[in-house]
Amino acid sequence: MDTTHHTLAEMREMIRAMGELDPENMAAFHTLLVTLGKEGALDRKTKQLIAVALAVSSHCNWCIAYHVREALGAGATDGEVMQAAWMAVLMGGAPSLMYAGVAMDALEDLRGERDRWRGSP
């Protein structure tokens, strides 16, 4: 299993365990995630690209894996994902540059799967 898929599986397990420990707060977080993910003044792709930049800036491998996957699923191109990562580098300097590399690795790991996320057979 490649690194991104392993990271996503690890994230699912952590969220499951946290939800068992504190279902009320996990449900509240899930509601926030779903609500903020809806189309509004910003479309889903734009929101996910912002989330990629914030994930890189926050140095969160799990967040990077999740939001790169979601951005691709929303129709973002590899170039758009990397431009979002570069915006984080602009604001966060060398530490964010290292995590932009994590976003690049996630693109490599997830390449070719985006049609499946869009509902294609």
Secondary structure, DSSP 8 states (H G I E B T S, - for coil): --HHHHHHHHHHHHHHHHHHH-HHHHHHHHHHHHHHHS-SSS-HHHHHHHHHHHHHHHT-HHHHHHHHHHHHHTT--HHHHHHHHHHHHHHHHHHHHHHHHHHHHHHHHHTT-HHHHTT--
